[in-house]
Amino acid sequence: MAWDEWEQIKAGVADRGATDMQINHVPVELGATASTVTGGLKSSKKAWLTAGERVGSLRKKVGTALAELEDGQAGVGSGGGCLSAVAQAELYASWKRYAENVGKRCASLQGVLSQVGHDQLKTDEAVKTEMDRIKRKYADTDTIGGQAKGR
């Protein structure tokens, strides 16, 4: 392509203003369904369901880690006046609560992904609403190190 021809194409595009991209010929895959929300973009139920299953497997791994954390804590007790043991017990309780919430978050996310895969959440807005609900429910602490206890 000659340089002058390229310059003419660029000038023509600039004169028309911004153009929207449109995908008219997306190949149809077996098991894929068209979404009216996405303008005909295909979505695979299998992909959504697989993603949900994998998030569910993360929940199992978090549960295993939590059980190992609990086993490691066995015998420590409440500290009985030893400041480092008391601090360690507080840390354990914090991490246990956090790990439990991670497991619950995985379960919630698995449910949303499965609902999308089974066409129970059909619009982008419905999916976004559910994801925002999960985000609010399991929001992490605002700062590194958690929240101070007046120390």
Residue frames as qw, qx, qy, qz and C-alpha x, y, z in Angstrom:
[[0.000, 0.892, 0.451, 0.000, 0.00, 0.00, 0.00],
 [0.407, 0.488, -0.023, 0.771, 1.40, 3.35, -0.97],
 [0.259, -0.232, -0.472, 0.811, 1.96, 5.97, 1.69],
 [0.220, -0.037, -0.141, -0.965, -0.43, 8.42, -0.01],
 [0.557, -0.290, -0.650, -0.428, -3.20, 5.82, -0.03],
 [0.497, -0.328, -0.678, 0.430, -2.69, 5.21, 3.72],
 [0.082, -0.147, -0.225, 0.960, -2.88, 8.95, 4.38],
 [0.390, -0.160, -0.398, -0.814, -6.15, 9.13, 2.41],
 [0.583, -0.351, -0.729, -0.079, -7.67, 6.30, 4.47],
 [0.373, -0.305, -0.540, 0.690, -6.68, 7.99, 7.73],
 [0.090, 0.038, -0.020, -0.995, -8.09, 11.33, 6.54],
 [0.484, -0.255, -0.588, -0.596, -11.38, 9.64, 5.53],
 [0.548, -0.394, -0.706, 0.215, -11.72, 8.03, 8.94],
 [0.241, -0.228, -0.342, 0.879, -10.94, 11.32, 10.68],
 [0.237, -0.106, -0.267, -0.928, -13.61, 13.11, 8.61],
 [0.578, -0.346, -0.636, -0.377, -16.28, 10.54, 9.58],
 [0.474, -0.591, 0.366, -0.540, -15.38, 10.68, 13.28],
 [0.278, -0.299, 0.887, -0.214, -15.13, 7.69, 15.56],
 [0.684, 0.043, -0.536, -0.493, -16.58, 4.46, 14.24],
 [0.720, -0.323, 0.486, -0.377, -18.05, 1.69, 16.34],
 [0.120, 0.303, -0.925, -0.195, -16.74, -1.81, 15.86],
 [0.811, 0.038, 0.186, -0.553, -19.33, -4.41, 15.02],
 [0.159, -0.253, 0.944, 0.142, -18.75, -8.15, 14.83],
 [0.690, 0.206, -0.095, -0.687, -21.21, -9.53, 12.30],
 [0.845, 0.222, -0.447, -0.192, -19.86, -12.98, 11.64],
 [0.349, -0.505, 0.728, -0.304, -18.99, -14.75, 14.88],
 [0.472, 0.106, -0.842, -0.239, -18.70, -18.49, 14.16],
 [0.765, -0.368, 0.034, -0.527, -21.38, -20.50, 15.93],
 [0.103, 0.332, -0.910, 0.224, -20.05, -23.08, 18.40],
 [0.579, -0.319, -0.723, -0.200, -22.00, -26.10, 19.53],
 [0.505, -0.515, -0.588, 0.365, -23.70, -25.34, 22.83],
 [0.202, -0.100, -0.109, 0.968, -23.21, -21.58, 22.47],
 [0.066, 0.757, 0.649, -0.037, -26.18, -19.26, 22.89],
 [0.232, 0.474, 0.146, 0.837, -26.70, -15.74, 21.64],
 [0.214, -0.533, -0.530, 0.623, -27.33, -12.95, 24.12],
 [0.171, 0.830, 0.404, 0.345, -29.62, -10.09, 23.18],
 [0.386, -0.887, -0.025, 0.252, -27.82, -8.00, 25.80],
 [0.487, -0.501, 0.444, 0.562, -24.44, -8.40, 24.12],
 [0.424, 0.656, -0.244, -0.575, -25.74, -7.83, 20.61],
 [0.907, 0.332, -0.178, -0.187, -25.45, -11.45, 19.52],
 [0.134, 0.614, -0.754, 0.190, -22.09, -12.25, 21.10],
 [0.827, -0.100, -0.531, -0.156, -21.97, -15.97, 21.88],
 [0.339, -0.567, 0.596, -0.456, -21.62, -17.37, 25.40],
 [0.593, 0.097, -0.796, -0.070, -20.84, -20.98, 26.23],
 [0.753, -0.539, -0.026, -0.377, -22.80, -22.57, 29.09],
 [0.928, -0.057, -0.244, 0.276, -20.00, -25.08, 29.52],
 [0.424, 0.430, -0.292, 0.742, -17.44, -22.31, 30.10],
 [0.372, -0.586, 0.154, -0.703, -19.59, -20.71, 32.84],
 [0.911, -0.347, -0.079, -0.210, -20.26, -24.04, 34.52],
 [0.830, 0.151, -0.293, 0.451, -16.58, -25.04, 34.37],
 [0.142, 0.537, -0.295, 0.777, -15.59, -21.72, 35.92],
 [0.635, -0.530, 0.080, -0.556, -18.10, -22.34, 38.71],
 [0.968, -0.154, -0.187, 0.062, -16.74, -25.83, 39.34],
 [0.643, 0.317, -0.319, 0.620, -13.18, -24.53, 39.54],
 [0.169, -0.577, 0.260, -0.756, -14.12, -21.82, 42.01],
 [0.852, -0.394, -0.037, -0.342, -15.85, -24.54, 44.02],
 [0.898, 0.049, -0.291, 0.327, -12.63, -26.56, 44.05],
 [0.236, 0.513, -0.345, 0.750, -10.86, -23.50, 45.49],
 [0.588, -0.550, 0.105, -0.584, -13.36, -23.57, 48.34],
 [0.968, -0.187, -0.165, 0.020, -12.37, -27.15, 49.12],
 [0.673, 0.299, -0.312, 0.601, -8.69, -26.18, 49.15],
 [0.128, -0.582, 0.255, -0.761, -9.39, -23.29, 51.52],
 [0.824, -0.430, -0.020, -0.369, -11.26, -25.73, 53.77],
 [0.917, 0.024, -0.256, 0.304, -8.24, -28.05, 53.80],
 [0.367, 0.448, -0.306, 0.755, -5.92, -25.15, 54.66],
 [0.447, -0.581, 0.121, -0.670, -8.28, -24.07, 57.42],
 [0.940, -0.303, -0.130, -0.094, -8.25, -27.59, 58.92],
 [0.768, 0.181, -0.282, 0.546, -4.44, -27.59, 58.84],
 [0.027, 0.572, -0.224, 0.788, -4.39, -24.17, 60.49],
 [0.711, -0.521, 0.022, -0.472, -6.68, -25.49, 63.21],
 [0.952, -0.105, -0.218, 0.190, -4.46, -28.56, 63.74],
 [0.531, 0.376, -0.284, 0.705, -1.43, -26.28, 64.08],
 [0.253, -0.591, 0.158, -0.750, -3.25, -24.23, 66.70],
 [0.840, -0.383, -0.355, -0.147, -4.12, -27.28, 68.83],
 [0.776, -0.271, -0.339, 0.458, -2.57, -27.15, 72.30],
 [0.283, 0.376, -0.116, 0.874, -1.71, -23.44, 72.26],
 [0.265, -0.615, -0.650, 0.360, -4.74, -22.48, 74.33],
 [0.026, 0.950, 0.282, 0.129, -5.52, -18.89, 75.26],
 [0.381, 0.683, -0.286, 0.554, -1.99, -17.94, 76.25],
 [0.726, -0.541, -0.376, 0.197, -2.40, -17.90, 80.03],
 [0.364, -0.879, 0.029, 0.306, -0.68, -14.55, 80.54],
 [0.559, -0.190, 0.455, 0.666, 2.05, -14.95, 77.90],
 [0.269, 0.687, 0.011, -0.674, 1.70, -11.91, 75.60],
 [0.148, 0.374, -0.726, -0.557, 3.08, -13.66, 72.52],
 [0.072, 0.213, 0.974, 0.040, 0.66, -16.58, 72.99],
 [0.240, 0.649, 0.503, -0.517, -2.24, -14.14, 73.39],
 [0.232, 0.623, -0.309, -0.680, -1.17, -12.30, 70.23],
 [0.044, 0.165, -0.913, -0.370, -0.83, -15.60, 68.38],
 [0.178, 0.416, 0.868, -0.204, -4.33, -16.65, 69.48],
 [0.278, 0.709, 0.196, -0.618, -5.74, -13.32, 68.19],
 [0.163, 0.496, -0.615, -0.591, -3.91, -13.79, 64.90],
 [0.085, 0.077, 0.984, 0.137, -5.26, -17.33, 64.57],
 [0.259, 0.586, 0.662, -0.389, -8.82, -16.14, 65.19],
 [0.244, 0.696, -0.127, -0.663, -8.38, -13.40, 62.58],
 [0.130, 0.359, -0.792, -0.477, -6.98, -15.75, 59.94],
 [0.180, 0.240, 0.951, -0.073, -9.61, -18.38, 60.69],
 [0.316, 0.680, 0.420, -0.511, -12.39, -15.82, 60.17],
 [0.222, 0.643, -0.394, -0.618, -10.71, -14.57, 56.98],
 [0.004, 0.177, -0.934, -0.309, -10.28, -18.10, 55.56],
 [0.263, 0.430, 0.829, -0.240, -13.89, -18.96, 56.38],
 [0.325, 0.736, 0.153, -0.574, -15.02, -15.83, 54.52],
 [0.129, 0.481, -0.679, -0.540, -12.84, -16.74, 51.53],
 [0.126, 0.109, 0.982, 0.090, -14.56, -20.13, 51.44],
 [0.280, 0.629, 0.606, -0.397, -17.99, -18.49, 51.64],
 [0.227, 0.693, -0.217, -0.648, -17.00, -16.02, 48.91],
 [0.015, 0.244, -0.875, -0.417, -15.95, -18.92, 46.67],
 [0.197, 0.367, 0.903, -0.107, -19.30, -20.64, 47.30],
 [0.273, 0.728, 0.307, -0.549, -21.21, -17.44, 46.46],
 [0.176, 0.604, -0.491, -0.602, -19.19, -16.88, 43.29],
 [0.111, -0.026, 0.966, 0.231, -19.64, -20.52, 42.29],
 [0.285, 0.546, 0.730, -0.298, -23.39, -20.04, 42.64],
 [0.285, 0.751, -0.013, -0.596, -23.44, -16.95, 40.43],
 [0.084, 0.449, -0.740, -0.494, -21.29, -18.59, 37.73],
 [0.172, 0.170, 0.969, 0.048, -23.53, -21.65, 37.77],
 [0.320, 0.660, 0.504, -0.455, -26.66, -19.50, 37.51],
 [0.254, 0.670, -0.334, -0.612, -25.22, -17.75, 34.46],
 [0.005, -0.248, 0.914, 0.321, -24.38, -21.15, 32.95],
 [0.142, 0.369, 0.916, -0.067, -27.93, -22.38, 33.52],
 [0.008, -0.421, -0.437, -0.795, -29.45, -19.18, 32.05],
 [0.332, -0.699, -0.604, 0.193, -30.94, -18.12, 35.36],
 [0.164, -0.749, -0.009, 0.642, -29.08, -14.80, 35.24],
 [0.643, 0.516, 0.474, 0.310, -29.68, -13.69, 31.67],
 [0.246, 0.933, 0.059, 0.255, -28.71, -10.03, 31.64],
 [0.534, 0.358, -0.355, 0.678, -25.39, -8.35, 32.22],
 [0.267, -0.581, 0.190, -0.745, -27.09, -6.15, 34.82],
 [0.880, -0.388, -0.080, -0.261, -28.32, -9.19, 36.79],
 [0.865, 0.069, -0.273, 0.414, -24.80, -10.66, 36.82],
 [0.258, 0.490, -0.268, 0.788, -23.29, -7.32, 37.85],
 [0.546, -0.589, 0.052, -0.593, -25.85, -6.96, 40.66],
 [0.950, -0.285, -0.130, 0.000, -24.96, -10.38, 42.06],
 [0.723, 0.231, -0.253, 0.600, -21.22, -9.75, 41.77],
 [0.017, -0.592, 0.195, -0.782, -21.58, -6.38, 43.53],
 [0.757, -0.530, -0.036, -0.380, -23.57, -8.07, 46.31],
 [0.932, -0.106, -0.186, 0.294, -20.75, -10.59, 46.83],
 [0.471, 0.439, -0.211, 0.736, -18.16, -7.81, 46.75],
 [0.310, -0.638, 0.135, -0.692, -20.00, -5.84, 49.44],
 [0.877, -0.419, -0.090, -0.216, -20.65, -8.87, 51.63],
 [0.910, -0.196, 0.009, 0.365, -17.05, -10.07, 51.64],
 [0.262, 0.906, -0.160, 0.291, -15.21, -6.76, 51.43],
 [0.748, 0.007, -0.357, 0.560, -11.61, -6.93, 52.59],
 [0.389, -0.742, -0.211, 0.504, -10.21, -4.57, 55.18],
 [0.316, 0.947, 0.055, -0.002, -9.29, -1.12, 53.89],
 [0.055, 0.864, -0.497, 0.064, -5.66, -1.06, 54.94],
 [0.685, 0.272, -0.654, 0.169, -2.77, -3.50, 55.08],
 [0.207, 0.154, -0.754, 0.604, -2.64, -5.21, 58.47],
 [0.297, -0.557, -0.775, -0.020, -6.32, -4.99, 59.19],
 [0.222, -0.806, -0.146, -0.529, -7.94, -2.61, 61.60],
 [0.238, 0.330, -0.621, 0.670, -6.17, -1.37, 64.70],
 [0.553, -0.565, -0.613, -0.021, -7.58, -2.18, 68.14],
 [0.295, -0.931, -0.020, -0.214, -6.58, 1.10, 69.77],
 [0.843, -0.303, 0.014, 0.444, -2.92, 0.15, 70.22]]
